[in-house]
Amino acid sequence: MALTFQPLYVLAAGGERSKEQLDIITNNIANVDTPGFKRIMMEEFSQHIPNNRGDSYNLLVFPRFKQTDVILTQGSLRKTGNPLDVALKGSGFFAVRTKAGEVYTRNGHFFLDSNGRLVDQNGNPVLDISGREIVLTSETGITITEDGVVYDGDRKAGVLKIVDFTSVKPLGNSYYQGVGQPQATDAAVLQGYLEDSNVNPVKEMVKLIEAQRRFEIYGNLIRSLDQMNLKSNEIGKV
């Protein structure tokens, strides 16, 4: 007599979610030194699967995840002295133009490209409040005020576009996509500073070990069910 495959499907789904959690935690740890990186968290809950009799009792419970959230808490501010390094003290994001369109970042480690454009570490232009690129003549004599006004010597080169969202979706490379309409922000721009990642490496390592153990438990249970199924088939042939 063959066993029902429902428990196998349930365990396989739980194992897949555990693998997703492992990937997210690993990504958090890999970006612990990335300026402006925001920790990603999978919110967990338990889903109840009724048995094959449809009873409301004897339920099989396994973990699922509601959604993936970006934790927007402020990272610590680190002084670099580089005039093109800027950090946001408060909520909000810098606007950057990529091939995929306008995206947002907290990583203020900026540079000047060969055309004098202010760009991020991926070479994408940083935008001012009018959506234009900011062009500077040299790295010397650059002043950026707390309001985000960029001066090239005595010339006003632009105003950094800084927007805020109630929530964002991660896109990779320290980029985020805003959810809903952009909101005004009173964040202060600090020149010569970078915001560190808000990832706590010790806590993430603990979560990584827990997720790895969970993944292994699902694998062991699946193998045990498979062996039980084989033995059940052998008995049925006798």
C-alpha contacts under 8 A as a table, 3 or more apart, distances in Angstrom:
res1	aa1	res2	aa2	distance
1	M	232	S	5.57
1	M	233	N	5.66
1	M	235	I	7.31
1	M	236	G	5.10
2	A	229	N	5.97
2	A	232	S	5.80
2	A	233	N	5.70
2	A	236	G	7.96
3	L	228	M	7.88
3	L	229	N	5.64
3	L	232	S	7.15
4	T	7	P	7.15
5	F	8	L	5.18
5	F	9	Y	6.37
6	Q	9	Y	5.20
6	Q	10	V	6.26
7	P	10	V	5.02
7	P	11	L	6.12
8	L	11	L	5.22
8	L	12	A	6.05
8	L	222	I	6.23
8	L	225	L	7.04
9	Y	12	A	5.08
9	Y	13	A	6.17
10	V	13	A	5.20
10	V	14	G	6.28
10	V	62	F	7.36
11	L	14	G	4.98
11	L	15	G	6.05
11	L	62	F	7.55
11	L	218	Y	5.97
11	L	221	L	7.49
11	L	222	I	6.59
12	A	15	G	5.02
12	A	16	E	6.21
12	A	218	Y	7.32
12	A	222	I	7.36
13	A	16	E	5.10
13	A	17	R	6.37
14	G	17	R	5.15
14	G	18	S	6.24
14	G	62	F	6.30
14	G	63	P	6.14
14	G	64	R	6.66
14	G	218	Y	7.09
15	G	18	S	5.00
15	G	19	K	6.22
15	G	214	R	7.86
15	G	215	F	5.58
15	G	218	Y	5.53
15	G	219	G	7.10
16	E	19	K	5.06
16	E	20	E	6.37
17	R	20	E	5.03
17	R	21	Q	6.27
17	R	63	P	7.88
17	R	64	R	6.49
17	R	65	F	7.24
18	S	21	Q	4.98
18	S	22	L	6.18
18	S	211	A	6.18
18	S	212	Q	7.77
18	S	214	R	6.75
18	S	215	F	5.50
19	K	22	L	4.96
19	K	23	D	6.27
19	K	211	A	7.94
19	K	215	F	6.70
20	E	23	D	5.12
20	E	24	I	6.32
21	Q	24	I	5.16
21	Q	25	I	6.18
21	Q	42	M	6.77
21	Q	211	A	6.77
22	L	25	I	5.28
22	L	26	T	6.04
22	L	208	L	6.39
22	L	211	A	5.98
22	L	212	Q	6.87
23	D	26	T	5.16
23	D	27	N	6.17
24	I	27	N	5.06
24	I	28	N	6.27
24	I	40	I	6.78
24	I	41	M	7.40
24	I	42	M	7.99
25	I	28	N	5.00
25	I	29	I	6.32
25	I	40	I	7.70
25	I	41	M	7.89
25	I	204	E	6.43
25	I	207	K	7.32
25	I	208	L	6.14
26	T	29	I	5.18
26	T	30	A	6.13
26	T	208	L	7.30
27	N	30	A	5.00
27	N	31	N	6.31
28	N	31	N	5.32
28	N	32	V	6.37
28	N	39	R	5.89
28	N	40	I	6.73
28	N	199	V	6.61
28	N	204	E	7.45
29	I	32	V	5.25
29	I	199	V	7.28
29	I	201	P	6.14
29	I	204	E	6.67
29	I	205	M	7.71
30	A	33	D	7.70
31	N	34	T	4.98
31	N	37	F	6.68
31	N	197	S	7.33
31	N	199	V	7.94
32	V	37	F	7.51
32	V	197	S	5.64
32	V	198	N	7.62
32	V	199	V	5.66
32	V	200	N	7.58
32	V	201	P	6.79
33	D	196	D	6.88
33	D	197	S	6.23
34	T	37	F	5.64
34	T	107	N	7.75
34	T	174	S	7.97
34	T	196	D	6.84
34	T	197	S	5.92
35	P	106	R	7.38
35	P	107	N	5.08
35	P	108	G	7.34
35	P	109	H	7.40
35	P	194	L	6.33
35	P	195	E	5.46
35	P	196	D	4.72
35	P	197	S	5.49
36	G	75	G	7.05
36	G	105	T	7.36
36	G	106	R	4.49
36	G	107	N	4.43
36	G	108	G	7.37
36	G	174	S	7.37
36	G	194	L	7.50
36	G	195	E	5.15
36	G	196	D	5.49
36	G	197	S	5.14
36	G	198	N	7.66
37	F	106	R	6.94
37	F	107	N	7.01
37	F	174	S	5.96
37	F	196	D	7.23
37	F	197	S	4.63
37	F	198	N	6.73
37	F	199	V	7.85
38	K	70	V	6.32
38	K	71	I	5.91
38	K	72	L	6.05
38	K	73	T	7.64
38	K	197	S	6.07
38	K	198	N	5.75
38	K	199	V	6.94
39	R	70	V	5.97
39	R	71	I	5.39
39	R	72	L	7.60
39	R	197	S	7.63
39	R	198	N	6.19
39	R	199	V	5.43
40	I	68	T	6.81
40	I	69	D	5.71
40	I	70	V	4.60
40	I	71	I	6.02
41	M	68	T	5.67
41	M	69	D	5.24
41	M	70	V	6.40
41	M	71	I	7.12
42	M	65	F	6.18
42	M	66	K	7.35
42	M	67	Q	5.88
42	M	68	T	4.50
42	M	69	D	6.26
43	E	65	F	5.43
43	E	66	K	5.59
43	E	67	Q	5.73
43	E	68	T	6.37
43	E	69	D	7.29
44	E	63	P	6.67
44	E	64	R	5.86
44	E	65	F	4.33
44	E	66	K	6.07
44	E	67	Q	7.99
45	F	63	P	5.88
45	F	64	R	5.63
45	F	65	F	5.86
45	F	66	K	6.77
46	S	61	V	6.37
46	S	62	F	5.75
46	S	63	P	4.64
46	S	64	R	5.86
47	Q	61	V	5.83
47	Q	62	F	5.87
47	Q	63	P	6.25
47	Q	64	R	6.36
48	H	59	L	6.04
48	H	60	L	5.82
48	H	61	V	4.77
48	H	62	F	6.94
49	I	59	L	5.76
49	I	60	L	5.24
49	I	61	V	6.34
50	P	53	R	7.68
50	P	54	G	5.64
50	P	55	D	6.19
50	P	56	S	6.41
50	P	57	Y	7.42
50	P	58	N	7.33
50	P	59	L	5.06
50	P	60	L	6.53
51	N	54	G	5.57
51	N	55	D	6.28
51	N	57	Y	7.98
51	N	58	N	6.83
51	N	59	L	6.12
51	N	60	L	7.11
52	N	55	D	7.75
55	D	58	N	7.28
55	D	59	L	7.99
56	S	59	L	6.94
65	F	68	T	7.85
69	D	169	K	7.70
70	V	167	S	7.39
70	V	168	V	6.67
70	V	169	K	6.90
70	V	170	P	7.24
72	L	91	S	7.93
73	T	198	N	6.79
74	Q	89	K	7.53
74	Q	90	G	6.94
74	Q	91	S	7.71
74	Q	198	N	6.65
75	G	195	E	5.66
75	G	196	D	5.14
75	G	197	S	5.48
75	G	198	N	4.54
76	S	195	E	5.74
76	S	196	D	5.36
76	S	197	S	7.53
76	S	198	N	7.37
77	L	87	A	7.30
77	L	193	Y	6.46
77	L	194	L	5.79
77	L	195	E	4.57
77	L	196	D	6.13
78	R	193	Y	5.42
78	R	194	L	5.27
78	R	195	E	6.13
78	R	196	D	6.84
79	K	192	G	5.98
79	K	193	Y	4.35
79	K	194	L	6.49
80	T	85	D	7.30
80	T	192	G	5.38
80	T	193	Y	5.34
80	T	194	L	6.96
81	G	85	D	7.66
81	G	191	Q	7.91
81	G	192	G	4.35
81	G	193	Y	6.73
82	N	85	D	5.37
82	N	191	Q	7.80
82	N	192	G	4.81
82	N	193	Y	7.47
83	P	86	V	7.70
83	P	139	E	7.47
83	P	142	I	6.63
83	P	143	T	7.24
83	P	191	Q	6.06
83	P	192	G	5.05
84	L	109	H	6.88
84	L	110	F	5.41
84	L	111	F	6.24
84	L	139	E	7.54
84	L	142	I	7.89
84	L	191	Q	7.10
84	L	192	G	6.73
85	D	108	G	5.63
85	D	109	H	4.82
85	D	110	F	5.76
85	D	191	Q	6.01
85	D	192	G	4.95
85	D	193	Y	5.61
85	D	194	L	6.11
86	V	108	G	4.81
86	V	109	H	6.61
86	V	110	F	7.62
86	V	189	V	6.44
86	V	190	L	5.43
86	V	191	Q	4.61
86	V	192	G	5.75
86	V	193	Y	5.22
86	V	194	L	5.74
87	A	106	R	7.35
87	A	107	N	7.49
87	A	108	G	5.64
87	A	189	V	5.76
87	A	190	L	5.20
87	A	191	Q	6.78
87	A	192	G	7.86
87	A	193	Y	5.41
87	A	194	L	4.78
87	A	195	E	5.40
88	L	91	S	7.31
88	L	92	G	7.27
88	L	93	F	7.73
88	L	106	R	7.20
88	L	187	A	6.02
88	L	188	A	5.70
88	L	189	V	4.92
88	L	190	L	6.34
88	L	195	E	7.18
89	K	187	A	5.42
89	K	188	A	5.10
89	K	189	V	6.45
89	K	190	L	7.22
90	G	186	D	7.15
90	G	187	A	4.41
90	G	188	A	6.59
91	S	164	D	6.40
91	S	185	T	6.59
91	S	186	D	7.59
91	S	187	A	5.72
92	G	106	R	7.72
92	G	162	I	6.08
92	G	163	V	5.18
92	G	164	D	4.11
92	G	165	F	7.11
92	G	185	T	6.15
92	G	187	A	6.51
93	F	104	Y	5.53
93	F	105	T	5.24
93	F	106	R	5.31
93	F	162	I	5.34
93	F	163	V	5.43
93	F	164	D	6.04
94	F	104	Y	5.49
94	F	105	T	5.29
94	F	106	R	6.14
94	F	107	N	7.99
94	F	108	G	7.65
94	F	126	V	7.45
94	F	127	L	7.81
94	F	160	L	7.16
94	F	161	K	6.01
94	F	162	I	4.87
94	F	163	V	6.84
95	A	102	E	6.64
95	A	103	V	5.92
95	A	104	Y	4.73
95	A	105	T	6.66
95	A	126	V	6.14
95	A	127	L	5.59
95	A	128	D	7.77
95	A	160	L	7.86
95	A	161	K	5.69
95	A	162	I	6.31
95	A	163	V	7.42
96	V	102	E	5.65
96	V	103	V	5.41
96	V	104	Y	5.90
96	V	105	T	7.37
96	V	120	D	7.79
96	V	124	N	6.48
96	V	125	P	5.80
96	V	126	V	4.59
96	V	127	L	5.61
97	R	100	A	7.84
97	R	101	G	5.61
97	R	102	E	4.47
97	R	103	V	6.27
97	R	124	N	5.99
97	R	125	P	5.71
97	R	126	V	6.63
97	R	127	L	6.92
98	T	101	G	5.08
98	T	102	E	6.07
98	T	103	V	7.04
98	T	124	N	5.79
98	T	125	P	7.62
103	V	175	Y	6.18
103	V	176	Y	5.97
103	V	177	Q	5.74
103	V	178	G	7.80
104	Y	175	Y	5.44
104	Y	176	Y	5.09
104	Y	177	Q	6.35
104	Y	178	G	7.46
105	T	108	G	7.69
105	T	174	S	5.93
105	T	175	Y	4.96
105	T	176	Y	6.11
106	R	174	S	7.38
106	R	195	E	7.60
107	N	120	D	7.98
107	N	174	S	6.69
107	N	194	L	7.47
107	N	195	E	7.23
108	G	120	D	7.24
108	G	194	L	6.34
108	G	195	E	7.73
109	H	120	D	6.36
109	H	121	Q	6.52
109	H	194	L	6.89
110	F	118	L	6.62
110	F	119	V	5.59
110	F	120	D	4.57
110	F	121	Q	6.15
111	F	118	L	5.73
111	F	119	V	5.34
111	F	120	D	6.14
111	F	121	Q	6.98
112	L	115	N	7.59
112	L	116	G	5.24
112	L	117	R	5.34
112	L	118	L	4.81
112	L	119	V	5.96
112	L	136	L	7.67
112	L	138	S	7.89
112	L	139	E	7.44
113	D	116	G	5.26
113	D	117	R	5.48
113	D	118	L	6.77
113	D	119	V	6.65
113	D	123	G	7.29
114	S	117	R	7.46
115	N	135	V	7.75
116	G	135	V	5.30
116	G	136	L	5.17
116	G	137	T	5.96
116	G	138	S	7.07
117	R	125	P	6.58
117	R	133	E	6.74
117	R	134	I	5.68
117	R	135	V	4.36
117	R	136	L	6.25
118	L	125	P	5.83
118	L	126	V	5.78
118	L	133	E	7.30
118	L	134	I	5.58
118	L	135	V	6.11
118	L	136	L	7.12
119	V	122	N	7.54
119	V	123	G	5.24
119	V	124	N	5.10
119	V	125	P	4.18
119	V	126	V	5.22
120	D	123	G	5.32
120	D	124	N	5.50
120	D	125	P	6.45
120	D	126	V	6.57
121	Q	124	N	7.48
125	P	133	E	6.04
125	P	134	I	7.60
126	V	133	E	6.17
126	V	134	I	6.75
126	V	160	L	7.67
127	L	130	S	7.66
127	L	131	G	5.34
127	L	132	R	5.45
127	L	133	E	5.00
127	L	134	I	6.41
127	L	160	L	6.25
127	L	161	K	5.85
128	D	131	G	5.32
128	D	132	R	5.54
128	D	133	E	6.36
128	D	134	I	6.50
128	D	158	G	5.79
128	D	159	V	4.95
128	D	160	L	4.37
128	D	161	K	4.55
129	I	132	R	7.43
129	I	158	G	7.78
129	I	159	V	5.86
129	I	160	L	5.97
129	I	161	K	4.25
129	I	162	I	7.54
130	S	161	K	7.69
131	G	161	K	7.54
134	I	157	A	6.29
134	I	158	G	6.04
135	V	157	A	6.66
136	L	139	E	7.60
136	L	152	D	6.05
136	L	157	A	6.85
137	T	152	D	7.03
138	S	141	G	7.58
138	S	142	I	7.79
138	S	152	D	7.84
139	E	142	I	6.17
141	G	151	Y	7.94
141	G	152	D	6.08
141	G	153	G	4.87
142	I	150	V	7.17
142	I	151	Y	5.65
142	I	152	D	4.90
142	I	153	G	5.95
143	T	150	V	5.87
143	T	151	Y	5.04
143	T	152	D	6.76
143	T	153	G	7.38
143	T	191	Q	7.67
144	I	147	D	8.00
144	I	148	G	5.93
144	I	149	V	5.49
144	I	150	V	4.56
144	I	151	Y	6.25
144	I	189	V	7.67
144	I	190	L	7.75
144	I	191	Q	5.92
145	T	148	G	5.21
145	T	149	V	5.29
145	T	150	V	6.78
145	T	189	V	6.64
145	T	190	L	7.35
145	T	191	Q	7.26
146	E	149	V	7.44
146	E	188	A	4.91
146	E	189	V	4.30
146	E	190	L	5.92
146	E	191	Q	7.80
147	D	159	V	7.95
147	D	188	A	6.25
147	D	189	V	6.22
148	G	159	V	5.38
148	G	160	L	5.01
148	G	161	K	7.75
148	G	188	A	7.69
148	G	189	V	5.72
149	V	156	K	7.34
149	V	157	A	7.86
149	V	158	G	6.06
149	V	159	V	4.29
149	V	160	L	6.34
150	V	156	K	6.06
150	V	157	A	5.53
150	V	158	G	5.33
150	V	159	V	5.71
150	V	160	L	7.17
151	Y	154	D	6.22
151	Y	155	R	5.47
151	Y	156	K	4.50
151	Y	157	A	5.42
151	Y	158	G	7.31
152	D	155	R	5.08
152	D	156	K	6.22
152	D	157	A	5.98
162	I	185	T	7.30
163	V	182	P	5.82
163	V	183	Q	6.00
163	V	184	A	6.10
163	V	185	T	6.27
164	D	182	P	5.50
164	D	183	Q	4.98
164	D	184	A	6.24
164	D	185	T	5.94
165	F	168	V	6.66
165	F	178	G	5.85
165	F	179	V	6.42
165	F	180	G	6.99
165	F	181	Q	6.96
165	F	182	P	5.34
165	F	183	Q	5.93
166	T	179	V	7.02
166	T	180	G	7.61
167	S	178	G	6.52
167	S	179	V	5.56
167	S	180	G	7.98
168	V	176	Y	5.99
168	V	177	Q	5.43
168	V	178	G	4.57
168	V	179	V	5.27
169	K	176	Y	5.42
169	K	177	Q	5.10
169	K	178	G	6.54
169	K	179	V	7.15
170	P	174	S	7.62
170	P	175	Y	6.29
170	P	176	Y	4.59
170	P	177	Q	6.48
171	L	174	S	7.31
171	L	175	Y	5.31
171	L	176	Y	5.22
171	L	177	Q	6.74
172	G	175	Y	5.53
172	G	176	Y	7.37
178	G	181	Q	7.56
178	G	182	P	7.23
190	L	193	Y	5.93
199	V	204	E	7.51
200	N	203	K	5.55
200	N	204	E	6.21
201	P	204	E	5.04
201	P	205	M	6.08
202	V	205	M	5.21
202	V	206	V	6.48
203	K	206	V	5.16
203	K	207	K	6.33
204	E	207	K	4.99
204	E	208	L	6.01
205	M	208	L	4.88
205	M	209	I	6.30
206	V	209	I	5.28
206	V	210	E	6.38
207	K	210	E	5.05
207	K	211	A	6.08
208	L	211	A	5.15
208	L	212	Q	6.06
209	I	212	Q	5.09
209	I	213	R	6.21
210	E	213	R	5.20
210	E	214	R	6.22
211	A	214	R	5.03
211	A	215	F	6.14
212	Q	215	F	5.11
212	Q	216	E	6.24
213	R	216	E	5.07
213	R	217	I	6.19
214	R	217	I	5.07
214	R	218	Y	6.39
215	F	218	Y	5.31
215	F	219	G	6.37
216	E	219	G	5.03
216	E	220	N	6.17
217	I	220	N	5.11
217	I	221	L	6.14
218	Y	221	L	5.13
218	Y	222	I	6.13
219	G	222	I	5.18
219	G	223	R	6.29
220	N	223	R	5.17
220	N	224	S	6.19
221	L	224	S	5.00
221	L	225	L	6.17
222	I	225	L	5.15
222	I	226	D	6.17
223	R	226	D	5.04
223	R	227	Q	6.25
224	S	227	Q	5.15
224	S	228	M	6.22
225	L	228	M	5.01
225	L	229	N	6.14
226	D	229	N	5.06
226	D	230	L	6.32
227	Q	230	L	5.10
227	Q	231	K	6.24
228	M	231	K	5.14
228	M	232	S	6.05
229	N	232	S	5.03
229	N	233	N	6.27
230	L	233	N	5.19
230	L	234	E	6.32
231	K	234	E	5.03
231	K	235	I	6.24
232	S	235	I	5.15
232	S	236	G	6.23
233	N	236	G	5.03
233	N	237	K	6.46
234	E	237	K	5.31
234	E	238	V	6.80
235	I	238	V	5.40
